[in-house]
Each structure stands twice: as structure tokens, then as C-alpha cells.
């Protein structure tokens, strides 16, 4: 038998496979020759959801409601506990104790011997005092004009006979210095009372071979120590203070501390307005704090302790009364007038008077700050029948002013400039005479690095006026302040 060709075998197998697929495939709906599909029973419709009663809910849904209620109850209790805790914290806030302060270190250099005065040795400039006061005790210039820090300490007092405390005593040499380590204390006493204190720890050196020196030169300066009470009054704000507090006259006393002061050194008239006397003080604020009245009754004047017309413990019966009235216009311009009157410090007579008047202004407009102040006053002193002028109690009359301008370009760049002027005559019988007539110009730069570090540098040029000859007494000083 002849063999069957392969192509025929392939055709046969393909035909058989196609016939099998045709007989096994289900008929399509559009195929009229396919038999009809058997009918399918439809399921009964479900009852509507609204027909289910609450009682028919499964048991686990009732448990979920109970859990939700428990959570809501717990949340409400938590809110009540938080409210009670906040109330307790608010009650404890008035009893808060806070410590603060700063470290002030710097470097300074001065012309000459560091002193701001010179003696009229031959009585050639002020011959009217010849035969009354030795020429070496007639001083020309200002002993505090060469200040190098915010405490107002001069680089050197030279041969001064009025200001003999010479803590720096540089003799004209440039030097690094720790100006002060300050410690502040604030204690809340109930809701309306506080205790405030500020102390400077001042490291200074001395020649231990000098028998006139005391210990190693370091000292402590208690700058503030007072209690304050602010009674709850609806119509105005009132603060009452007792102890050693800030001055109530002028404007400069508001920024005495190194971090607060724009520059480094105080003005020439700060000695008359920046003192911190001891006594009683009241401050009242009206018209949404726009109108402010400050009054005080103190042992002594508001002169700074570094100037010899101030004392903390009184030596006479007549206390000093002082006050300042100011008005703030549009929260930008502060205008004030101030004055003080009382018995002269450091003497026992109640009939020897010391008085002071002044006016000030402070403007803050955008990034510009301008402060200006003018003062005038005198301490009458006392003269014996046959003695030279003011031989029983020293006397002084003075007029001075300053203007300070600062502009905040940024926190890293705050340039400032100040011009001071002072005209004063200070006499003490045959002991000494000070003739001070000068103008002083200061320029500087302040940089704030974050919230805790301040760097400042400034230069000061002193120029003597009138018959006083020019002498080298310019100052360059810096300050690094670290707050905590």
C-alpha cells in the first residue's frame, strides 16, 4: 500500500478537531438554530432598610454605642482635669522666681593718661582763683568724660580731688576689662506684689603693695533692691515701690544696663539723672498708659553714686522730692518734664538746698530712634563768714544736654551717634575748683547676634571749650555682652 501523504493527514485531523468544537460550544443568543435556554428563577426581593426596627440590630452594634459613650465621658473628664490644672498653674504664676543677667567684657584705649582733667598749675588760664586755691587743685575738663563702659567708669581719674574712687586706673594704657557680671532677680509675691534686685560683680585690680588699697580691688555694687505693689484699680494703673529703685527724672535711666543701652558709655548729664536713690516711689499711668506720672520721696538726690552729690543714707532731716510727667503721642513720641528739690546731700544742714529741672523727648519711628535731653540745676553749698566760697559745703551749678540718634538697618547693623555738651562749675572752698566746659561727639556700631549676644564698638572725641586748653582725652572702647 502506498503511504498516505502528510498533507492529507493534517487536513483530516484539522477537520475532526473543528467538528468537535462545533458540537461542544454553547449556542449564541443571535443563533436562531440554537435551542432556547431553560428559565432561571429570580431571588425574592429584600425588604427595604427602613423596615428594619432598632430592636432588630445585631448585638455587637449595641456594644459599639456603649464604647462610644464611654469615650465621650472620658474626654469630658479629661477637659475638666486640664481646666483644673490650668487654674492651678495660673495661681502659681504670681509666685514665679526668675534669674537673669549678663556678662559684659571689653577692650578700651585712650589718649594721654586716660584722665579727662588737667590742672591749671601756673594759674595761667584761670587767674581769678590764684591765692584762693593752689593751681594744682584748679581742674579743667570733666573727670567722667573718659568713661569706657556702661557703668560710666573713667579710664583714669588722674589727680582728681572730687572723684577719688579710681577703680580702673589705667594710666593711659590700653587694656582688656571685665566691665561687670550682672545678676538680676525677680520674685512674684502673690498676684500684685513683686521683689526686684540687680547686683553687679565688678572685678578690678590694685597694687597690693599700696597701703591705701582695699583687698584686691574687686567689689559688689547693689544697683536695685526694691519691692513693688500694683493694686487692682480699674480706672488707671498704679505701681508703688519701696527700697532702692530707678530714677524718676529724665529719660536716660530707662536704658542704663549694657544690653539695654544702644551704645556703651552714658551721656555727660547721666550723673545728674541716672542715680538710684533709696526711699518711696509711685508711678501712675492714665489714658491707656499715654499719660505717666512718676513721683518719689528719697534720702538723697538722683545723682549717680560716682558723683559727690549723692548719698543713700541721709545725713539731714529734709528728704528729696522728685517727679516726672510725660505724655506719649501716637505711641511714637514721648515728651517729658521733670524736677527735684531737697536738702543737699552729704551735709547736715536742712537749709542748704539742691534742685534740678529738665526736659526730654524720645521718638521711635519705624527703624529710627531719637532721644534728646536738657537739664539745669545747682546745689547751693554753704560758705563760712570769712572762708572762701563754698568752704563749709561744696557747691555746683550745671547745664547740660545730649542728642542720640540710632538707625536699625538690620539686627546686625545698628549705627548710632551722640553729641553731648556740659557747662559746670564745682567749688569746694580752698580744696578744689572744677571748671567743665566741653562738647563731646561719639559714633558707634551695635550688632545683635541672635537674642543673647551683643557686640558694640564706639569712639569718642572730647573738645574743651572757652578758656580751657585742648589736651589728649579721646576714647575708643568696645563691649561684648552675653545675656542669660
C-alpha positions in Angstrom: 0.0 0.0 0.0 1.2 3.3 -0.9 1.9 5.7 2.2 -0.7 8.4 2.9 0.7 11.9 2.2 1.3 14.1 5.3 -0.8 16.9 3.9 -3.8 14.7 3.8 -3.3 13.6 7.4 -3.1 17.2 8.5 -6.3 18.1 6.7 -8.2 15.2 8.2 -7.1 15.9 11.8 -8.0 19.5 11.4 -11.5 18.8 10.2 -12.2 16.4 13.0 -11.0 18.9 15.7 -13.2 21.6 14.2 -16.3 19.3 14.2 -15.7 18.5 17.9 -15.5 22.3 18.8 -18.7 23.0 16.9 -20.7 20.3 18.8 -19.4 21.3 22.2 -19.6 25.2 22.1 -22.8 26.8 23.6 -25.2 28.5 21.2 -25.0 32.3 20.9 -28.0 34.4 21.6 -28.2 35.6 17.9 -28.0 32.0 16.6 -31.7 31.1 15.6 -30.9 27.4 15.2 -29.8 27.0 18.9 -32.4 25.6 21.3 -33.8 28.1 24.0 -32.1 28.2 27.4 -34.0 26.9 30.3 -35.7 29.7 32.5 -33.8 30.8 35.7 -35.7 31.5 38.9 -35.2 35.2 40.2 -34.4 35.6 44.0 -37.1 37.2 46.2 -36.6 41.0 46.7 -35.1 42.1 50.1 -37.2 44.2 52.4 -36.3 47.9 52.4 -33.8 49.2 55.0 -36.5 51.4 56.6 -38.5 48.3 57.5 -35.7 47.2 60.0 -36.5 48.2 63.5 -33.8 49.3 66.1 -34.6 46.2 68.1 -33.6 44.1 65.2 -29.9 45.5 65.2 -27.2 42.9 65.9 -25.9 42.7 69.4 -22.4 43.9 68.5 -23.8 47.4 67.4 -25.2 48.0 70.9 -21.7 47.3 72.4 -20.2 49.9 70.0 -22.6 52.6 71.1 -21.7 51.9 74.7 -18.0 52.2 73.9 -18.5 55.5 72.1 -20.4 56.9 75.1 -17.6 55.8 77.4 -15.0 57.6 75.2 -17.1 60.8 75.2 -17.4 60.6 79.0 -13.6 60.1 79.4 -12.9 63.1 77.1 -15.2 65.3 79.1 -13.4 64.3 82.3 -10.0 65.0 80.7 -11.2 68.5 79.7 -12.2 69.1 83.3 -8.9 67.9 84.6 -7.0 70.1 82.1 -9.1 73.2 83.2 -8.3 72.5 86.8 -4.6 72.1 86.1 -4.5 75.4 84.1 -6.2 77.1 87.0 -3.6 75.8 89.4 -0.8 76.9 87.1 -2.2 80.3 86.8 -2.4 80.5 90.6 1.3 79.6 90.8 2.4 82.1 88.2 2.5 85.1 90.6 5.0 83.2 92.7 7.4 82.7 89.8 11.1 83.3 90.6 13.3 84.3 87.7 17.1 84.8 87.5 18.6 86.9 84.7 21.7 88.9 84.0 24.6 89.4 81.6 28.4 89.3 81.3 30.0 92.5 79.9 33.6 92.3 78.7 35.5 94.7 76.5 38.7 96.4 75.4 39.5 100.2 75.6 42.2 102.6 74.7 42.6 106.3 75.5 44.7 109.3 74.6 47.0 110.8 77.2 46.9 109.4 80.7 43.3 108.3 80.5 42.0 111.2 82.6 39.5 113.9 81.5 41.0 116.8 83.5 44.2 118.7 83.7 45.5 121.1 86.4 46.0 124.9 85.9 49.4 124.6 87.5 50.5 128.2 87.0 47.1 129.8 87.2 47.6 131.0 83.7 44.1 130.0 82.4 42.0 130.9 85.4 44.0 133.5 87.4 40.9 134.6 89.4 41.5 131.5 91.6 45.1 132.4 92.3 45.7 132.9 96.1 42.5 131.0 96.9 43.1 127.6 95.6 46.6 126.2 94.6 46.9 125.9 90.9 47.4 122.2 91.1 43.9 121.9 92.6 42.2 124.0 89.9 41.0 121.3 87.5 39.9 121.9 83.9 37.8 119.5 82.0 35.4 116.7 83.1 36.6 113.8 85.2 33.9 111.5 83.8 34.4 112.4 80.1 36.7 109.4 79.5 34.2 106.7 80.5 34.8 103.3 78.9 31.8 101.2 79.9 28.1 101.4 80.7 28.8 101.8 84.4 30.3 105.2 83.5 33.7 104.4 84.9 36.5 106.6 83.5 39.7 105.0 82.3 41.5 107.1 85.0 40.6 109.9 87.3 44.2 111.4 87.3 44.8 113.8 90.2 41.2 114.4 90.9 40.2 115.6 94.3 36.5 115.4 93.9 36.2 111.9 92.4 38.8 109.9 94.2 37.4 106.4 93.5 39.5 105.2 90.7 38.6 101.5 90.0 40.2 101.1 86.6 43.3 103.4 87.0 44.7 102.5 83.5 47.3 105.4 83.5 46.5 105.7 79.8 47.4 102.1 78.8 45.0 100.1 76.6 43.5 97.2 78.4 41.0 94.4 78.3 38.4 94.6 81.0 35.5 92.7 82.5 33.1 95.6 82.9 30.6 93.7 85.1 29.0 90.4 85.8 25.3 91.2 86.5 22.8 89.2 88.4 19.1 90.1 88.3 16.3 88.7 90.5 12.6 88.8 90.1 10.2 87.2 92.5 6.4 87.2 92.3 4.7 87.5 95.6 1.0 86.8 95.1 -0.9 88.4 92.3 0.0 92.0 92.8 3.4 92.2 94.5 7.0 91.5 93.3 10.6 91.8 94.6 13.3 93.1 92.2 17.0 93.2 92.6 20.1 93.8 90.4 23.7 93.3 91.5 27.0 94.0 89.6 30.0 91.9 90.5 32.9 94.1 89.4 36.4 92.6 89.1 39.1 95.2 89.4 42.8 95.1 90.3 45.1 97.1 92.5 48.7 97.3 93.6 48.8 95.1 96.7 51.8 96.9 97.9 49.8 100.1 98.2 48.6 100.5 101.8 45.8 102.8 100.6 44.2 99.9 98.7 41.5 97.7 99.9 41.6 93.9 99.5 42.2 93.0 95.8 40.2 95.7 94.2 37.1 93.7 93.4 33.7 95.0 94.7 30.0 94.4 94.6 27.5 97.1 93.6 23.9 96.6 94.7 22.2 98.6 92.0 18.5 97.8 92.6 16.7 96.3 95.6 13.0 97.2 96.0 9.5 95.7 96.5 6.7 96.7 94.2 2.9 96.5 94.7 0.4 97.0 92.0 -3.1 97.3 93.4 -6.1 96.3 91.2 -7.6 99.6 90.1 -9.9 99.7 87.1 -9.6 103.4 86.2 -5.8 103.6 86.0 -2.6 101.6 86.6 -0.6 102.3 89.8 2.7 100.9 91.0 4.2 101.6 94.4 7.8 100.8 95.2 9.9 100.9 98.3 13.7 100.4 98.5 16.5 101.3 96.1 14.8 101.9 92.7 15.4 103.5 89.3 15.4 107.3 88.9 12.2 109.2 88.2 13.7 112.1 86.3 14.8 112.4 82.7 14.8 109.6 80.2 18.2 108.0 80.1 17.7 106.0 83.3 15.5 103.6 81.3 18.4 102.1 79.5 21.3 102.0 81.9 22.2 98.3 81.7 24.6 97.2 79.0 22.1 95.1 77.0 19.5 97.9 77.0 21.8 100.8 76.2 22.2 101.4 72.4 25.8 102.4 72.8 28.4 101.7 75.5 29.0 104.9 77.6 26.5 107.2 79.3 26.0 110.8 78.4 27.7 113.7 80.2 24.5 114.5 82.1 23.7 111.0 83.2 25.5 111.8 86.5 22.5 114.1 87.3 19.6 111.8 86.3 20.7 108.2 86.4 21.2 107.7 90.1 19.2 105.0 92.0 18.0 106.6 95.3 16.6 105.0 98.3 13.0 105.8 99.5 9.4 105.5 98.2 8.2 105.8 94.7 4.8 105.9 92.9 4.1 105.6 89.2 0.6 106.1 87.8 -0.5 105.6 84.2 -3.6 107.2 82.7 -5.3 107.3 79.3 -4.3 103.8 78.1 -0.8 104.4 79.5 -0.3 107.5 77.4 0.0 109.9 80.4 2.5 108.8 83.1 3.3 110.5 86.4 6.3 109.4 88.5 6.9 110.8 92.0 9.3 109.9 94.7 10.5 110.8 98.2 14.1 109.7 98.8 17.0 110.2 101.2 19.1 111.9 98.6 19.2 113.3 95.0 19.0 111.4 91.8 22.7 112.0 91.1 24.7 108.8 90.3 26.8 107.4 93.1 30.0 108.1 91.2 29.4 111.8 91.6 29.9 113.6 95.0 26.4 115.0 95.4 24.6 111.8 96.2 24.1 109.6 99.2 21.9 106.6 100.1 21.9 107.0 103.9 20.8 110.6 104.7 22.6 113.0 106.9 19.8 115.6 107.3 16.1 115.7 108.1 14.8 117.2 104.8 14.1 114.5 102.1 14.3 115.0 98.4 11.0 115.2 96.4 11.2 114.4 92.7 8.9 113.7 89.8 8.4 113.4 86.0 5.3 114.0 83.9 5.3 112.6 80.4 2.9 112.1 77.5 3.1 109.6 74.7 1.8 110.8 71.4 0.6 108.1 68.9 2.8 105.6 70.7 5.8 107.1 69.0 6.8 110.4 70.6 7.4 110.6 74.3 7.6 114.1 75.8 8.5 114.7 79.5 9.4 117.3 82.1 11.0 116.5 85.4 12.4 118.1 88.6 13.7 117.5 92.0 14.2 119.5 95.2 15.6 118.7 98.6 18.4 119.3 101.1 21.8 119.0 99.7 23.4 115.6 100.1 26.5 114.8 102.2 26.0 117.6 104.7 23.8 118.1 107.8 22.0 121.4 107.3 18.4 121.3 106.2 18.6 124.8 104.8 21.2 124.1 102.1 19.2 123.2 99.1 19.8 121.1 95.9 17.4 121.4 92.9 17.2 120.2 89.4 14.9 120.7 86.3 14.9 119.1 82.9 13.0 118.2 79.7 13.4 115.2 77.5 11.9 113.6 74.3 12.1 110.2 72.8 11.0 109.3 69.3 10.6 105.8 67.8 9.6 105.9 64.1 10.0 102.8 62.0 13.7 101.8 62.4 14.8 105.3 63.6 15.3 106.2 67.3 16.0 109.7 68.5 16.5 110.8 72.1 17.3 114.3 73.4 17.5 115.8 76.9 18.3 119.1 78.6 19.0 119.7 82.3 19.8 122.6 84.6 20.4 122.7 88.3 22.5 123.6 91.3 23.5 122.7 94.8 23.9 125.9 96.8 26.6 124.8 99.2 27.5 126.8 102.3 30.2 129.4 103.0 31.6 130.5 106.3 31.8 134.1 107.2 35.5 134.5 106.5 36.2 131.5 104.4 36.5 131.1 100.6 33.4 130.3 98.6 31.6 127.0 99.5 34.1 126.0 102.2 31.6 124.5 104.6 29.6 122.5 102.0 30.7 122.3 98.3 28.5 123.8 95.6 27.8 123.2 91.9 25.8 124.7 89.2 25.4 123.0 85.8 23.7 123.0 82.5 24.0 120.1 80.0 22.3 118.4 77.1 22.7 115.5 74.7 21.1 114.1 71.5 21.3 110.5 70.4 20.3 109.1 67.0 20.3 105.4 66.0 19.0 103.6 63.0 18.4 99.9 62.8 19.4 98.8 59.3 19.2 95.2 60.5 19.9 93.4 63.7 23.5 93.0 62.5 23.9 96.7 61.7 22.7 99.5 64.1 24.9 102.6 63.7 24.4 105.4 66.2 25.8 108.9 67.0 25.6 111.1 70.1 26.6 114.7 70.8 27.0 115.9 74.5 27.5 119.3 76.0 28.2 120.2 79.6 28.9 123.5 81.3 29.5 123.3 85.1 31.4 124.9 88.0 32.1 122.8 91.1 33.8 124.6 94.1 34.8 123.4 97.5 36.5 126.3 99.4 40.2 126.0 99.2 40.2 122.3 98.5 39.5 122.4 94.7 37.7 124.0 91.8 36.5 122.2 88.7 35.7 124.2 85.5 34.0 122.0 83.0 33.1 123.3 79.5 33.2 120.8 76.8 31.4 119.2 73.9 31.8 115.5 73.1 31.0 113.6 69.9 30.5 109.8 69.9 29.9 107.4 66.9 29.5 103.7 67.2 28.1 100.5 65.8 25.9 97.9 67.6 25.4 94.3 66.4 22.9 91.8 67.8 23.8 88.1 67.2 20.6 86.2 68.0 18.9 87.0 71.3 21.8 86.5 73.7 24.9 88.2 72.2 25.5 91.9 71.6 28.7 93.4 70.2 29.4 97.2 70.3 32.2 99.5 69.4 32.4 103.3 69.7 34.8 106.2 69.5 34.6 109.5 71.4 36.2 112.8 70.7 36.3 115.3 73.6 36.7 119.0 72.8 37.2 121.6 75.6 35.6 125.0 75.2 36.1 128.5 76.4 39.4 129.2 78.2 40.2 125.5 78.7 43.1 124.4 76.6 42.9 121.3 74.4 44.5 118.2 75.8 44.5 114.5 74.7 41.5 112.7 76.2 39.8 110.8 73.3 38.4 107.3 73.9 37.9 104.1 71.9 36.1 101.3 73.6 34.3 98.0 72.9 31.8 95.8 74.6 30.8 92.2 74.3 27.5 91.5 76.1 26.2 88.0 76.7 22.7 87.8 78.2 21.3 84.9 80.1 
